[in-house]
Amino acid sequence: MTEAIFEYDGYLDKFMGDGIMAIWNAFGTQPHHAELAVRAGLAMLERLDALNEYWRQADDRTPFRIGIGLHTGSAVLGDAGSEQRRQYTAIGDVVNTAARIEEMNKELGTTFIISQTTADETAALFELREIGEVPVRGRSQPISVYQVLGQKRGS
């Protein structure tokens, strides 16, 4: 999965338990950052399919599932922490919202969903299915989310 992030110029922020946090446009040099992030997500799903196909050959393996959630917006980027431990990272509502969107995959029965702000930047390139407005833990207003179905022909 990390190869997919790097293939589409993402910044691997951290591993969190069984999750990965990645950032695009961390240095303000990627005008098409939302597109790159969606392409990375689709590449992750291709890698997942290959992994699960390989695991089907073994009796003791069960299919592996992942959830991908993307949200586009402004974050605070920089060194965070203390003198004992510092790390370059992103913090803010956009980061929290992306994490909440990823968590929604389980309840929605999806694998890859994005926010309205990400859809606004990528709808011309990718097949999206509107799920609708959903409540988000920690936010007073619901947000609109979309399932990413794949790349549009010719894009």
N, CA and C of each residue as an Amber inpcrd file, in Angstrom:
protein
   465
   0.8220000  -1.1940000   0.0000000   0.0000000   0.0000000   0.0000000
   0.8660000   1.2590000   0.0000000   2.0030000   1.1650000   0.6850000
   2.8870000   2.3290000   0.6930000   3.4220000   2.6240000  -0.7040000
   3.6460000   1.5820000  -1.5040000   4.1080000   1.7930000  -2.8770000
   3.0810000   2.5810000  -3.6880000   1.7990000   2.3300000  -3.4540000
   0.7510000   3.0610000  -4.1640000   0.7760000   4.5350000  -3.7640000
   0.9980000   4.8020000  -2.5070000   1.0870000   6.1870000  -2.0350000
   2.2530000   6.8930000  -2.7150000   3.4080000   6.2450000  -2.7150000
   4.5920000   6.8530000  -3.3220000   4.4670000   6.9730000  -4.8360000
   3.8290000   5.9760000  -5.4680000   3.6490000   6.0050000  -6.9170000
   2.8820000   7.2520000  -7.3640000   1.9760000   7.7180000  -6.5080000
   1.1800000   8.8990000  -6.8330000   1.5700000  10.1030000  -5.9760000
   2.8490000  10.1680000  -5.6430000   3.4780000  11.3320000  -5.0130000
   2.8580000  11.7420000  -3.6860000   2.4080000  10.7650000  -2.9210000
   1.8950000  11.0530000  -1.5870000   3.0170000  11.0820000  -0.5640000
   2.7400000  11.7130000   0.5450000   3.6690000  11.7550000   1.6780000
   3.1150000  10.7990000   2.7280000   3.8680000   9.7530000   3.0460000
   3.4560000   8.7980000   4.0640000   3.7020000   9.4210000   5.4260000
   2.6320000   9.7980000   6.0850000   2.7420000  10.4800000   7.3690000
   3.0450000   9.4970000   8.4930000   2.2100000   8.4620000   8.6100000
   2.4390000   7.5050000   9.7050000   1.6030000   6.2570000   9.5190000
   2.0210000   5.2050000  10.2180000   1.2230000   4.0030000  10.3730000
   0.5150000   4.1290000  11.7130000  -0.7720000   3.8230000  11.7250000
  -1.5680000   3.9350000  12.9510000  -2.2950000   2.6180000  13.1530000
  -1.7380000   1.7360000  13.9710000  -2.3410000   0.4180000  14.1350000
  -2.3780000  -0.2790000  12.7960000  -3.5850000  -0.5720000  12.3150000
  -3.6990000  -1.2190000  11.0120000  -3.9960000  -0.2060000   9.9040000
  -3.8010000   1.0650000  10.1860000  -4.0920000   2.1140000   9.2130000
  -2.8530000   2.8490000   8.7610000  -3.0300000   3.5790000   7.6700000
  -1.9680000   4.4120000   7.1080000  -2.5350000   5.8110000   6.9280000
  -1.7720000   6.8200000   7.3370000  -2.1530000   8.2010000   7.0670000
  -1.1870000   8.7610000   6.0400000  -1.7570000   9.2250000   4.9370000
  -0.9550000   9.8090000   3.8690000  -1.5020000  11.1900000   3.5490000
  -0.6300000  12.0380000   3.0340000  -0.9860000  13.4230000   2.7270000
  -0.5360000  13.7350000   1.3040000  -1.3670000  14.4820000   0.6030000
  -0.9600000  15.0230000  -0.6940000  -0.9430000  16.5320000  -0.5900000
  -0.1060000  17.1420000  -1.3810000   0.0900000  18.5920000  -1.3970000
   0.6660000  19.1110000  -0.0790000   1.4050000  18.2810000   0.5970000
   1.9890000  18.6640000   1.8870000   2.9260000  19.8550000   1.7550000
   3.4960000  20.0240000   0.5980000   4.4520000  21.1040000   0.4200000
   3.9310000  22.1720000  -0.5450000   2.6340000  22.0910000  -0.8680000
   2.0020000  23.1040000  -1.7050000   2.4050000  23.0830000  -3.1610000
   2.8560000  21.9430000  -3.6540000   3.3680000  21.8700000  -5.0210000
   2.5650000  20.9290000  -5.9210000   1.3910000  20.5000000  -5.4730000
   0.5970000  19.5430000  -6.2450000  -0.7920000  20.1090000  -6.5440000
  -0.9430000  20.8260000  -7.6360000  -2.2550000  21.4030000  -7.9320000
  -3.3410000  20.3490000  -8.1380000  -2.9690000  19.1280000  -8.5370000
  -3.9370000  18.0540000  -8.7590000  -3.8520000  16.9980000  -7.6620000
  -3.6630000  17.4530000  -6.4310000  -3.4530000  16.5490000  -5.2980000
  -4.6280000  15.6080000  -5.0570000  -5.8580000  16.0760000  -5.2280000
  -7.0190000  15.2070000  -4.9950000  -7.0420000  14.0660000  -6.0170000
  -6.7260000  14.3700000  -7.2530000  -6.6430000  13.3330000  -8.2840000
  -5.5720000  12.3030000  -7.9330000  -4.4120000  12.7640000  -7.5170000
  -3.3330000  11.8470000  -7.1390000  -3.7590000  10.9370000  -5.9950000
  -4.4550000  11.4980000  -5.0110000  -4.8960000  10.7050000  -3.8640000
  -5.9090000   9.6400000  -4.2800000  -6.8550000  10.0030000  -5.1400000
  -7.8410000   9.0240000  -5.6030000  -7.1510000   7.9380000  -6.4270000
  -6.2200000   8.3250000  -7.2740000  -5.4910000   7.3280000  -8.0720000
  -4.7090000   6.3760000  -7.1630000  -4.1270000   6.9050000  -6.1110000
  -3.4100000   6.0520000  -5.1550000  -4.3750000   5.0740000  -4.4950000
  -5.5550000   5.5470000  -4.1270000  -6.5520000   4.6680000  -3.5290000
  -6.9600000   3.5440000  -4.4670000  -7.1690000   3.8720000  -5.7320000
  -7.5160000   2.8390000  -6.7060000  -6.3680000   1.8480000  -6.8880000
  -5.1380000   2.3460000  -6.8570000  -3.9720000   1.4540000  -6.9560000
  -3.9010000   0.5310000  -5.7400000  -4.2670000   1.0400000  -4.5890000
  -4.2950000   0.1950000  -3.3890000  -5.3070000  -0.9380000  -3.5480000
  -6.4590000  -0.6220000  -4.1140000  -7.4770000  -1.6550000  -4.3150000
  -7.0040000  -2.7140000  -5.3140000  -6.2640000  -2.3040000  -6.3460000
  -5.6900000  -3.2760000  -7.2830000  -4.6970000  -4.1840000  -6.5640000
  -3.8700000  -3.6100000  -5.7100000  -2.9030000  -4.4080000  -4.9600000
  -3.6250000  -5.3530000  -4.0010000  -4.7030000  -4.8800000  -3.4060000
  -5.4870000  -5.7150000  -2.4990000  -6.0700000  -6.9130000  -3.2490000
  -6.6010000  -6.6850000  -4.4420000  -7.1380000  -7.7860000  -5.2430000
  -6.0580000  -8.8300000  -5.5290000  -4.8650000  -8.3710000  -5.8920000
  -3.7590000  -9.2920000  -6.1750000  -3.3700000 -10.0660000  -4.9140000
  -3.3150000  -9.3960000  -3.7910000  -2.9720000 -10.0590000  -2.5260000
  -4.0120000 -11.1170000  -2.1800000  -5.2770000 -10.7590000  -2.2780000
  -6.3330000 -11.7110000  -1.9380000  -6.3690000 -12.8930000  -2.9100000
  -6.0710000 -12.6580000  -4.1620000  -5.9960000 -13.7560000  -5.1320000
  -4.8740000 -14.7210000  -4.7530000  -3.7450000 -14.1820000  -4.3480000
  -2.6160000 -15.0020000  -3.8970000  -2.9930000 -15.7890000  -2.6470000
  -3.6690000 -15.1270000  -1.6980000  -4.0410000 -15.7830000  -0.4430000
  -5.1050000 -16.8570000  -0.6430000  -5.9070000 -16.7530000  -1.6870000
  -6.9410000 -17.7790000  -1.9430000  -6.3130000 -19.1490000  -2.1690000
  -5.0530000 -19.1930000  -2.5220000  -4.3630000 -20.4490000  -2.7680000
  -4.0060000 -21.1830000  -1.4770000  -4.0900000 -20.4930000  -0.3560000
  -3.7540000 -21.0950000   0.9410000  -5.0370000 -21.3280000   1.7440000
  -5.1230000 -22.4860000   2.3750000  -6.3210000 -22.8350000   3.1500000
  -6.4780000 -22.0070000   4.4200000  -5.3760000 -21.5280000   4.9630000
  -5.4380000 -20.8430000   6.2520000  -5.5520000 -19.3200000   6.1390000
  -5.8590000 -18.8090000   4.9650000  -5.9720000 -17.3630000   4.7590000
  -7.4120000 -16.9780000   4.4610000  -7.8160000 -15.8520000   5.0050000
  -9.1180000 -15.2990000   4.6840000  -8.8920000 -14.0050000   3.9160000
  -9.8520000 -13.6150000   3.0890000  -9.6740000 -12.3730000   2.3310000
  -9.4450000 -11.1810000   3.2640000  -8.5930000 -10.3020000   2.8250000
  -8.2290000  -9.1030000   3.5780000  -9.0610000  -7.9530000   3.0390000
  -9.5920000  -7.1260000   3.9240000 -10.3990000  -5.9690000   3.5140000
  -9.7200000  -4.6910000   3.9850000  -9.9290000  -3.6360000   3.2220000
  -9.4400000  -2.3300000   3.6470000 -10.5520000  -1.3070000   3.4340000
 -10.3930000  -0.1780000   4.0640000 -11.2720000   0.9540000   3.8450000
 -10.4100000   2.1710000   3.5540000 -10.8130000   2.9370000   2.5520000
 -10.0780000   4.1360000   2.1670000 -11.0230000   5.3180000   2.2780000
 -10.5760000   6.3710000   2.9360000 -11.3660000   7.5830000   3.0630000
 -10.5090000   8.7980000   2.7570000 -11.0290000   9.6790000   1.8940000
 -10.2980000  10.8890000   1.5310000 -11.1590000  12.1200000   1.7740000
 -10.4970000  13.1650000   2.2440000 -11.1450000  14.4590000   2.4210000
 -10.1400000  15.5220000   2.0100000 -10.6190000  16.5470000   1.3330000
  -9.7530000  17.6070000   0.8290000 -10.0220000  18.8920000   1.5870000
  -8.9580000  19.5410000   2.0210000  -9.0870000  20.7990000   2.7240000
  -7.7520000  21.2490000   3.2660000  -7.7880000  22.3250000   4.0350000
  -6.5590000  22.8840000   4.6090000  -6.2750000  22.2650000   5.9600000
  -5.0100000  21.9880000   6.1800000  -4.5490000  21.4400000   7.4570000
  -3.3570000  22.2580000   7.9250000  -3.0490000  22.1170000   9.1840000
  -1.8300000  22.6960000   9.7350000  -0.7470000  21.6500000   9.5580000
   0.3250000  22.0260000   8.8620000   1.4220000  21.1050000   8.5950000
   2.6950000  21.6190000   9.2300000   3.4450000  20.7000000   9.7880000
   4.7270000  21.0780000  10.3580000   5.1680000  20.1130000  11.4270000
   6.2300000  20.4690000  12.1240000   6.7250000  19.6480000  13.2180000
   5.7920000  19.7950000  14.4070000   5.3180000  18.6650000  14.8930000
   4.4540000  18.6540000  16.0700000   5.0840000  17.7280000  17.0940000
   4.8950000  18.0560000  18.3350000   5.4120000  17.2050000  19.3920000
   6.1400000  18.0050000  20.4440000   7.1260000  17.3520000  21.0170000
   7.8790000  17.9510000  22.1140000   9.3730000  17.7750000  21.8570000
  10.1820000  18.1940000  22.8110000  11.6210000  18.0140000  22.6600000
  11.9920000  16.5370000  22.6140000  11.2180000  15.6960000  23.2880000
  11.5200000  14.2590000  23.3100000  11.1600000  13.5630000  22.0060000
  10.0970000  14.0370000  21.3560000   9.6770000  13.4060000  20.1040000
   8.9200000  14.3990000  19.2450000   9.4380000  14.6140000  18.0430000
   8.8160000  15.5150000  17.0770000   8.5970000  14.7620000  15.7820000
   7.5610000  15.1850000  15.0650000   7.2720000  14.5510000  13.7910000
   6.6060000  15.5540000  12.8760000   7.0030000  15.5360000  11.6030000
   6.3100000  16.3280000  10.5980000   4.9750000  15.6450000  10.3470000
   3.8840000  16.3850000  10.4910000   2.5600000  15.7930000  10.3400000
   1.5420000  16.8530000   9.9720000   0.3250000  16.4090000   9.7600000
  -0.8050000  17.3060000   9.5030000  -1.7890000  17.1610000  10.6480000
  -2.3360000  18.2820000  11.0860000  -3.3590000  18.2450000  12.1210000
  -4.4860000  19.1940000  11.7240000  -5.6390000  18.9530000  12.2850000
  -6.7740000  19.8310000  12.0350000  -8.0290000  19.0600000  11.6690000
  -9.1000000  19.8150000  11.4540000 -10.4020000  19.2280000  11.1540000
 -10.3610000  18.3600000   9.9060000  -9.6230000  18.7580000   8.8910000
  -9.5770000  17.9850000   7.6510000  -9.0000000  16.5890000   7.8960000
  -8.0280000  16.4820000   8.7680000  -7.4240000  15.1890000   9.0910000
  -8.4250000  14.3220000   9.8580000  -9.0700000  14.9140000  10.8540000
 -10.0580000  14.1760000  11.6370000 -11.2180000  13.7140000  10.7600000
 -11.6750000  14.5790000   9.8650000 -12.7880000  14.2330000   8.9860000
 -12.4030000  13.0900000   8.0500000 -11.2000000  13.1120000   7.5050000
 -10.7460000  12.0190000   6.6390000 -10.7570000  10.6910000   7.3950000
 -10.3150000  10.7170000   8.6390000 -10.3210000   9.4920000   9.4480000
 -11.7480000   9.0000000   9.6840000 -12.6630000   9.9140000   9.9380000
 -14.0720000   9.5380000  10.1590000 -14.6850000   8.9720000   8.8780000
 -14.3180000   9.5530000   7.7320000 -14.8240000   9.0520000   6.4510000
 -14.3270000   7.6270000   6.2220000 -13.0750000   7.3860000   6.4990000
 -12.5380000   6.0250000   6.3340000 -13.3210000   5.0460000   7.2020000
 -13.6240000   5.4340000   8.4370000 -14.3690000   4.5620000   9.3550000
 -15.7700000   4.2360000   8.8350000 -16.3640000   5.1290000   8.0450000
 -17.7200000   4.9330000   7.5200000 -17.8250000   3.7480000   6.5730000
 -16.7080000   3.3220000   5.9900000 -16.7600000   2.2070000   5.0410000
 -17.4110000   0.9740000   5.6470000 -17.1370000   0.6870000   6.9040000
 -17.7110000  -0.5030000   7.5380000 -19.2240000  -0.4150000   7.6000000
 -19.7410000   0.7030000   8.0870000 -21.1930000   0.8260000   8.2350000
 -21.9080000   0.9890000   6.9020000 -21.2400000   1.5540000   5.9100000
 -21.8610000   1.7580000   4.6030000 -21.6720000   0.5700000   3.6570000
 -20.8210000  -0.3750000   4.0450000 -20.5610000  -1.5300000   3.1880000
 -19.7650000  -1.1780000   1.9450000 -18.9170000  -0.1610000   2.0610000
 -18.0980000   0.2990000   0.9410000 -16.6280000   0.0430000   1.2410000
 -15.8020000   0.3530000   0.2680000 -14.3580000   0.1900000   0.4310000
 -13.6200000   1.5090000   0.2690000 -14.1660000   2.4040000  -0.5630000
 -13.4470000   3.6370000  -0.8960000 -14.4640000   4.7570000  -1.0170000
 -14.4330000   5.6810000  -0.0690000 -15.3360000   6.8290000  -0.1220000
 -14.5610000   8.1340000   0.0570000 -15.1430000   9.1740000  -0.5380000
 -14.5260000  10.4930000  -0.5010000 -15.5710000  11.5250000  -0.1110000
 -15.0990000  12.6510000   0.3510000 -15.9820000  13.7500000   0.7330000
 -16.4000000  14.5560000  -0.4870000 -17.3630000  15.4440000  -0.2680000
 -17.8200000  16.3450000  -1.3290000 -16.6670000  17.1930000  -1.8590000
 -15.7930000  17.6690000  -0.9640000 -14.7000000  18.5380000  -1.4120000
 -13.7350000  17.7900000  -2.3360000 -13.5160000  16.5140000  -2.0640000
 -12.6640000  15.7150000  -2.9470000 -13.4060000  15.4030000  -4.2470000
 -14.6890000  15.0970000  -4.1400000 -15.4940000  14.8190000  -5.3380000
 -15.5400000  16.0350000  -6.2590000 -15.6450000  17.2200000  -5.6770000
 -15.6860000  18.4390000  -6.4940000 -14.4510000  18.5700000  -7.3730000
 -13.3160000  18.0880000  -6.8900000 -12.0630000  18.2170000  -7.6370000
 -11.7830000  17.0510000  -8.5770000 -12.5460000  15.9520000  -8.4360000
 -12.1910000  14.7470000  -9.1860000 -13.3330000  14.1200000  -9.9840000
 -14.5350000  14.6430000  -9.8820000 -15.7070000  14.0070000 -10.5120000
 -15.5700000  13.8590000 -12.0200000 -14.8220000  14.7190000 -12.6770000
 -14.6560000  14.6110000 -14.1290000 -13.7770000  13.4230000 -14.5140000
 -13.0110000  12.9070000 -13.5670000 -12.0500000  11.8480000 -13.8630000
 -12.4680000  10.4670000 -13.3910000 -13.3400000  10.4200000 -12.3790000
 -13.6580000   9.1420000 -11.7440000 -15.1610000   8.9090000 -11.6780000
 -15.5330000   7.6340000 -11.7540000 -16.9290000   7.2450000 -11.5830000
 -17.2310000   7.2690000 -10.0870000 -18.2130000   8.0780000  -9.7220000
 -18.5810000   8.2260000  -8.3220000 -20.0610000   7.8950000  -8.1410000
 -20.3910000   7.3020000  -7.0140000 -21.7830000   7.0620000  -6.6520000
 -22.0810000   7.8880000  -5.4150000 -23.0400000   8.8000000  -5.5390000
 -23.3860000   9.6420000  -4.3950000 -24.0760000   8.7940000  -3.3300000
 -23.5390000   8.8340000  -2.1390000 -24.1500000   8.1360000  -1.0070000
 -25.1130000   9.0690000  -0.3090000 -24.7490000  10.3410000  -0.2120000
 -25.6090000  11.3360000   0.4200000 -24.9560000  11.9280000   1.6530000
 -25.7510000  12.6840000   2.3920000 -25.2410000  13.3090000   3.6120000
 -25.2370000  12.3090000   4.7520000 -24.1480000  12.2930000   5.4690000
 -24.0120000  11.3870000   6.6000000 -23.4820000  12.1820000   7.8010000
 -23.9290000  11.8270000   9.0000000 -23.3900000  12.4950000  10.1810000
 -21.9370000  12.0820000  10.4060000 -21.1580000  12.9940000  10.9280000
 -19.7450000  12.7380000  11.1950000 -19.4830000  13.0320000  12.6620000
 -18.9580000  12.0320000  13.3480000 -18.6260000  12.1990000  14.7590000
 -17.6690000  13.3840000  14.9210000 -18.0040000  14.2830000  15.8440000
 -17.1520000  15.4350000  16.1030000 -17.4960000  16.6650000  15.2800000
 -18.4870000  16.5550000  14.4060000 -18.9120000  17.6960000  13.5690000
 -20.3940000  17.9240000  13.7900000 -20.7850000  19.1810000  13.7830000
 -22.1950000  19.5010000  13.9970000 -23.0230000  19.3220000  12.7300000
 -22.4020000  19.4360000  11.5640000 -23.1030000  19.3120000  10.2920000
 -22.7130000  18.0060000   9.5850000 -23.6820000  17.3480000   8.9480000
 -23.3230000  16.1650000   8.1580000 -22.5270000  16.5850000   6.9240000
 -21.8760000  15.6280000   6.2990000 -21.1530000  15.8970000   5.0570000
 -21.6380000  14.9340000   3.9820000 -21.5180000  15.3450000   2.7490000
 -21.8680000  14.4840000   1.6210000 -20.6640000  13.6180000   1.2700000
 -20.9390000  12.3400000   1.0510000 -19.8620000  11.4230000   0.6840000
 -20.2400000  10.6630000  -0.5800000 -19.2030000  10.1850000  -1.2680000
 -19.3410000   9.4840000  -2.5430000 -18.4740000   8.2320000  -2.5160000
 -18.9910000   7.1820000  -3.1070000 -18.2120000   5.9710000  -3.2850000
 -17.4410000   6.0920000  -4.5910000 -16.1500000   5.7750000  -4.5610000
 -15.3300000   5.7720000  -5.7660000 -15.4700000   4.4000000  -6.4200000
 -15.9610000   4.3860000  -7.6550000 -16.1920000   3.1370000  -8.3620000
 -15.0680000   2.7980000  -9.3370000 -14.3260000   3.7980000  -9.7770000
 -13.2290000   3.5600000 -10.7130000 -12.9450000   4.7970000 -11.5250000
 -12.0570000   4.6220000 -12.4610000 -11.6580000   5.7230000 -13.3400000
 -12.6130000   5.7850000 -14.5260000 -12.9520000   6.9940000 -14.9520000
 -13.7840000   7.1640000 -16.1490000 -12.9400000   6.8140000 -17.3790000
 -13.5980000   6.3120000 -18.3830000 -12.8890000   6.0110000 -19.6410000
 -12.2660000   7.2760000 -20.1970000 -11.0300000   7.1660000 -20.6330000
 -10.3480000   8.2810000 -21.2580000  -9.7280000   9.2620000 -20.2800000
  -9.7680000   8.9590000 -18.9800000  -9.1640000   9.9240000 -18.0250000
  -7.9680000   9.3580000 -17.3190000
